[in-house]
Amino acid sequence: MSLTINIYYTGENGSARKFAEEMVEKGVVDRVRAEKGNQKYEYFFPMNDPETVLLIDRWENQEALDEHHKSPMMKEIAELRDKYHLHMRVEQYVEK
């Protein structure tokens, strides 16, 4: 069973894209990808909404996702999200 989480980050004046760029520049993205159980962590930019960034995040199982949520990176991600004044919309899919 794997879990796929789509997170839509939306801001203003390009802030969502700046957030994603800073996540990459600070190495947060590489650290998440290196976590046990992570299968995918990729940003996409919808053509019809320049103020939104889509993160597709896939985990091997719920336990791996729970460990990720307990990691110090979550605080770092939340601080960056606050810095760029982003709103989130989350969708979760379970693959069996």
Rosetta silent file (secondary structure, phi, psi, omega in degrees, C-alpha in Angstrom):
SEQUENCE: MSLTINIYYTGENGSARKFAEEMVEKGVVDRVRAEKGNQKYEYFFPMNDPETVLLIDRWENQEALDEHHKSPMMKEIAELRDKYHLHMRVEQYVEK
SCORE:     score description
SCORE:     0.000 S_00000001
   1 L     0.000  130.939  173.402    0.000    0.000    0.000 S_00000001
   2 E  -125.207  157.668 -179.867    1.317    3.436   -0.830 S_00000001
   3 E  -115.301  132.771  174.054   -0.068    6.881   -0.102 S_00000001
   4 E  -116.698  127.913 -179.850   -0.053    9.744   -2.559 S_00000001
   5 E  -118.500  123.658  173.083   -0.649   13.232   -1.243 S_00000001
   6 E  -101.017  121.357  178.065   -1.306   16.165   -3.561 S_00000001
   7 E  -117.199  120.337  177.882   -0.665   19.462   -1.845 S_00000001
   8 E   -98.539  113.844  176.115   -1.684   22.631   -3.648 S_00000001
   9 E   -98.250  124.585 -179.053    0.199   25.671   -2.318 S_00000001
  10 E  -126.772  135.470  178.802   -1.406   28.951   -3.376 S_00000001
  11 L  -142.973 -151.201  179.336   -0.158   32.475   -2.764 S_00000001
  12 L  -134.660  152.857  174.940    0.175   35.834   -4.478 S_00000001
  13 L    54.572   39.711  176.570    2.747   37.520   -6.703 S_00000001
  14 L    78.967   10.872 -174.750    4.670   34.320   -7.408 S_00000001
  15 H   -66.130  -32.303 -179.863    5.133   33.399   -3.747 S_00000001
  16 H   -65.919  -41.511  178.570    4.218   29.723   -4.235 S_00000001
  17 H   -67.531  -38.978  177.046    6.902   29.291   -6.868 S_00000001
  18 H   -62.477  -39.160  176.216    9.432   31.137   -4.653 S_00000001
  19 H   -58.364  -50.720 -179.372    8.527   28.759   -1.812 S_00000001
  20 H   -61.170  -41.009  178.823    9.231   25.709   -4.010 S_00000001
  21 H   -63.283  -41.162  179.578   12.500   27.230   -5.223 S_00000001
  22 H   -69.573  -34.405  175.868   13.648   27.902   -1.653 S_00000001
  23 H   -59.236  -40.709  178.710   12.690   24.354   -0.644 S_00000001
  24 H   -71.035  -48.594 -176.937   15.045   23.093   -3.353 S_00000001
  25 H   -59.951  -38.068 -178.676   17.813   25.638   -2.631 S_00000001
  26 L   -80.363   -4.361  178.337   17.843   24.865    1.115 S_00000001
  27 L    81.998    6.025 -179.694   18.101   21.138    0.432 S_00000001
  28 H   -63.394  -43.158 -178.821   14.788   20.323    2.106 S_00000001
  29 H   -59.403  -46.090  179.483   13.511   18.534   -0.991 S_00000001
  30 H   -64.099  -37.426  178.854   16.591   16.294   -1.169 S_00000001
  31 H   -67.011  -39.732  177.546   16.316   15.503    2.550 S_00000001
  32 H   -65.054  -44.807 -179.414   12.665   14.509    2.212 S_00000001
  33 H   -60.875  -28.082 -179.053   13.454   12.337   -0.808 S_00000001
  34 L   -83.025   -9.395 -179.481   16.160   10.597    1.235 S_00000001
  35 L   -67.434  145.888  177.883   13.770    9.690    4.055 S_00000001
  36 L   -60.788  128.466  176.781   12.915    6.032    4.495 S_00000001
  37 L    94.034   -9.308  178.498    9.680    5.248    2.707 S_00000001
  38 E   -78.595  130.964  179.840    9.568    8.297    0.429 S_00000001
  39 E  -111.469  -21.599 -179.865    8.812    7.325   -3.149 S_00000001
  40 E  -163.274  141.416  175.401    8.212   10.704   -4.759 S_00000001
  41 E  -153.387   91.270 -172.524    8.472   14.383   -3.880 S_00000001
  42 E  -133.152  139.418  175.255    7.998   16.556   -6.965 S_00000001
  43 E   -97.863  143.006  176.974    6.695   20.065   -7.619 S_00000001
  44 E  -133.768  153.671 -176.798    4.559   20.928  -10.641 S_00000001
  45 L  -119.244  107.009 -179.706    3.257   24.260  -11.910 S_00000001
  46 L   -60.513  134.424 -179.024   -0.337   24.282  -13.248 S_00000001
  47 L   -67.211  -31.182 -174.920   -0.600   26.091  -16.557 S_00000001
  48 L   -92.444    2.495 -178.766   -3.987   27.624  -15.722 S_00000001
  49 L  -147.046   89.669 -176.429   -3.017   28.975  -12.272 S_00000001
  50 L   -68.578   -9.231 -179.675    0.339   30.789  -12.010 S_00000001
  51 L   -98.485    7.701 -179.346   -0.183   31.396   -8.274 S_00000001
  52 E  -123.934  143.874  172.491   -0.341   27.702   -7.368 S_00000001
  53 E  -122.403  135.554  176.993    2.289   24.993   -7.038 S_00000001
  54 E  -103.887  126.122  171.873    1.337   21.327   -6.825 S_00000001
  55 E  -103.947  124.167  171.417    3.457   18.990   -4.713 S_00000001
  56 E  -104.654  118.285 -171.796    3.001   15.292   -5.405 S_00000001
  57 E  -123.814  118.692 -178.240    4.287   13.429   -2.370 S_00000001
  58 E  -122.235  136.399 -178.251    4.220    9.591   -2.277 S_00000001
  59 E  -126.651  147.882 -178.586    5.027    7.368    0.702 S_00000001
  60 L   -59.636  -39.564 -178.457    5.446    3.624    1.030 S_00000001
  61 L  -162.286  175.116 -178.282    2.943    3.418    3.907 S_00000001
  62 H   -63.635  -35.711 -179.943    1.252    5.419    6.661 S_00000001
  63 H   -62.109  -41.934  178.563    4.081    4.728    9.105 S_00000001
  64 H   -64.349  -40.924  178.219    6.640    6.339    6.790 S_00000001
  65 H   -65.079  -42.010  178.592    4.395    9.378    6.360 S_00000001
  66 H   -61.135  -41.003  178.051    3.880    9.608   10.132 S_00000001
  67 H   -64.024  -40.203  177.353    7.665    9.553   10.692 S_00000001
  68 H   -60.583  -43.621 -179.029    8.068   12.307    8.116 S_00000001
  69 H   -65.705  -22.429  177.636    5.454   14.403    9.928 S_00000001
  70 H   -87.346  -10.080 -173.163    7.457   13.997   13.183 S_00000001
  71 L   -74.153  155.427  176.604   10.726   15.072   11.560 S_00000001
  72 L   -60.646  -21.221  179.137   12.389   18.457   12.161 S_00000001
  73 H   -62.689  -29.926 -178.340   11.869   19.211    8.464 S_00000001
  74 H   -61.967  -37.366  177.249    8.162   19.741    9.078 S_00000001
  75 H   -65.339  -42.989  179.007    8.950   22.806   11.194 S_00000001
  76 H   -62.421  -42.752  178.717   11.222   24.121    8.456 S_00000001
  77 H   -64.410  -44.185 -179.917    8.542   23.537    5.802 S_00000001
  78 H   -62.523  -39.529  178.840    5.884   25.252    7.955 S_00000001
  79 H   -64.102  -41.208  178.109    8.175   28.266    8.506 S_00000001
  80 H   -67.270  -40.167  177.759    8.734   28.629    4.757 S_00000001
  81 H   -60.383  -42.227  177.588    5.009   28.245    4.094 S_00000001
  82 H   -66.932  -40.768 -179.845    4.347   31.039    6.612 S_00000001
  83 H   -56.279  -38.850 -177.176    7.128   33.184    5.158 S_00000001
  84 L   -97.242    6.348  175.660    5.426   33.108    1.757 S_00000001
  85 L    53.406   52.382 -176.757    1.860   33.408    3.174 S_00000001
  86 L   -95.349  149.412  172.333    0.646   30.286    1.406 S_00000001
  87 E  -106.724  148.700 -177.799   -2.683   28.517    1.656 S_00000001
  88 E  -121.130  145.215  168.249   -2.860   24.741    1.272 S_00000001
  89 E  -130.082  129.868 -172.608   -5.368   22.325   -0.153 S_00000001
  90 E  -120.328  136.684  172.076   -4.609   18.632    0.409 S_00000001
  91 E  -125.354  138.259  178.885   -5.843   15.492   -1.333 S_00000001
  92 E  -126.530  135.687 -179.687   -4.803   12.007   -0.223 S_00000001
  93 E  -126.902  136.908  178.103   -5.049    8.779   -2.220 S_00000001
  94 E  -107.343  125.996  177.813   -4.405    5.239   -1.013 S_00000001
  95 E  -107.520  127.393 -177.821   -3.065    2.729   -3.515 S_00000001
  96 L  -106.056    0.000    0.000   -3.485   -0.931   -2.603 S_00000001
